[in-house]
Amino acid sequence: MGRGAHRRRSNHRVGGLLLGVLLIAVLVVVLAEPVAEPRGDRPSADATTAPSEPPTTTAPVVEETSPYAGVGTWLSRYRFTREFGGAVPPVTPAVVDTMAEAGIRTIYLQPAADDPRYPGLLSTDVLGDFLVRAHARDMQVVAWYLPRFGDIAGDLRRLEAIAEFRVDGQGFDAVAVDIEFTDAVALAPRNAALIELSQQLRAALPDVELGAVVLPPVVTDVLNSGYWPEFPWAELRDLYDVWLPMAYWSNRSEEGFTDPHWYVTENIERVRRHLDDPCATVSVIGGYDAQETSDDYSAMARAATEQQAIGVSIWDWPTTPPSAWPAVEDYDVSGC
């Protein structure tokens, strides 16, 4: 086309060719314009009318398909394992059907303990039954573990065993570390052990979605600053994908701290401030107590939705009143 445009056979031909070249140039410019991204990384030229962009963040993107998203319930080893719950534990895998009918999407299950008597996983046949039943109901299972920070090698060994556990080719959908035990190790070595364990765990399980179950900052910042001072938020920030604050308003008796909406909101906001990340991925834990009302759980779900948490869960299954589940089922899984 370029060479033909320079063959001056007639003025008419030249004009037509020039017009064609101009049209092609316009099309090239138009087609070269970048397609706008769904969320947009660049500010609009009209800052007065364009919607504000969400804050940038270094946290991993967690989709609605995350095991931590949606509504969840919790079970500790005392509820379902023979080692800690007796020959006939109070909760059996048959309860999965009831959970599914209640609208629960994720079961948080404790398959191991930091106990030298039990170096491996607990009641593996029961664990397998929970997994198979849950997956058959299109539910997910997050395995959680409580380290005491006195045996990092043992903790890592159990966490790796959790991640490797398979029954009929099925395994846990994610792994969470319950970071709350303070009795056995002094503060400085405890922080060092927590950071070391977290670093080793992240290196060992690079493709596993790791959750950090953390003490509520309202407690550690305001109500009892001596509980776990100097918690290493910055050192842990890039080692975990999801943050699960234990926002149990039922534990509180102080005036102004028992309101579920305020308590959940404040804890989520403080977690993100400590992480210096306004969009840190949060899946909040609420409850617990059979005396909590449907209004309490509705307030919790509303706060989580407003704060763009990806999930809400309630500790624990046996102490959660049936009225709680309809109250949280309309929770909007949004994410920041």
Secondary structure, 3 states (H helix, E strand, C coil): CCCHHHCCCCHHHHHHHHHHHHHHHHHHHHHHCCCCCCCCCCCCCCCCCCCCCCCCCCCCCCCCCCCCCEEEEEECHHHHCHHHHCCCCCCCCCHHHHHHHCCCCEEEECCCCCCCCCCCCCCHHHHHHHHHHHHHCCCEEEEEECCCCCCHHHHHHHHHHHHHCCECCECCCEEEEEECCCCCCCHHHHHHHHHHHHHHHHHHCCCCCEEEEECCHHHHHHHCCCCCCCCCHHHHCCCCCEEEEECCHHHCCCCCCCCHHHHHHHHHHHHHHHCCCCCCCEEEEEECCCCCCHHHHHHHHHHHHHCCCCEEEEECHHHCCCCHHHHHCCCCCCCC
